[in-house]
Amino acid sequence: MSVLIYVFLAIGALFNLLGAVALLRFPDVYTRIHGATKCTTFGSIFSVLAVAVYGIARGGGEGGTMAIRAFLALVFLLLTNPTGSHALARAAHRSGIKPFRAVVDRLEEAGKEGR
């Protein structure tokens, strides 16, 4: 079980590192939000899975409670990360920040049509 926990933690750390690299490498706010959110969500999933496996392996009432809390945290994480990134991207668009090398902006076109 400890090997599985370490594998989950390593995968989680790798994806969180990739999310940090996405913040540094991508050219505009939209791709940075996308890269960081996807990678850190996936990395956090594996980190929480490591905690849940540790709780299950620990056994007893305390370990089961730890696993349940880890899965609840995972559910809230999966709900709030995409919602937060969508709100950031929408706020950036409403502020007038244009996507890098964008040819077509469907959201702007929809706003001009009165939707």
N, C-alpha and C positions, 0 to 999 in steps of 0.2 A: 504493500500500500504506500509506503514512503516513496518508492520510486515513481509511482503514479502522481503523487502530490508534487514531487520535484519537477516532473515533466510538465504538469499543468502550470506550475509557477514559472518555469522557463518559457513556455509558449506565451503566457500572459505578459511576461516582461519583454519578450521579443516584440510582440504586437504593440505594446505601449511605447517601446522605443521607436518603432516604425511610425507611430502617430506623431511623436516628437519630431522625427525627421520630416514628416509631411508638412508640419508647420514651418519648417525652415526652407524646404525645397520648392514648394509649389508657388506659382506666380501670383495668384490673386486670392482674395478672401474666400471666394466660393469653393475653390479647389482645396484650400487649406482647411476649411470647415469640413468638407467632405472626407478628406483623407484622415484628419485627426479624429473625427467622430467614428468613422468605420473602424479604424485600427484600435482606438482606445476602448470602444465598446466590445470588440472581439477579445482584446487583451483582458479586459475586466471580467468577461465571462469565464475565461480560463482561470483567473485568479480566484474568483468566487467558487468555481468548481473545486479548486484545490482546498479551499476552506471547508467546503461541504464534505469532501472525501475525508479530510482530517477529522471532522466531526463524527462522521459515520464510523471511521476506523477507531476512534476513541471509545465509542460505545457508551452505554448507559444513557440516562435521561439527559445529562448535560451535553453529551455529544450529539444526540438527536435534536436537541434544541438549537445547537449551533448550526446544524445542517439546515434546519427549517428557516432560521434567520438568514442564513446565507442565500437560500433560494428566494426568500422575500426581497432581500436586497437586490438580487439579480433581476427580479420582475420589475422593481421600481427603476433600476438602471436601464433596462430595456425600454421602459416607457419614457423616461425623461431625457435620455441622450438624443434620440432622434427629434424629439419635440424642441429641445433647446437649440439644436443645430438648425432646424427649420426656422425658428424665431430669429436667430442670428442672421441667417441668409436673407430672410425677408426684410429685416431691418436694414441690412446693408444695401439691398436693392432699393428700398424706399429712400435711403439717404443719397441715392444717385451714383453709387459705386458700380461701374460697368465691369462685366466679366472680361477677362484677359482675352484679346483677339476674338471677341464674340462677333459673329456675323448677323445672327438673328436673336432677338430677345422676345420670346413669346409672352412673357409676363408683362412687358411694357406694351406690346401690341394689344393684349387683352385689356389693359387699363385704358387705352385710347378708344377702344370700342365701347366702353361704358360698362364693362363687367365688374 
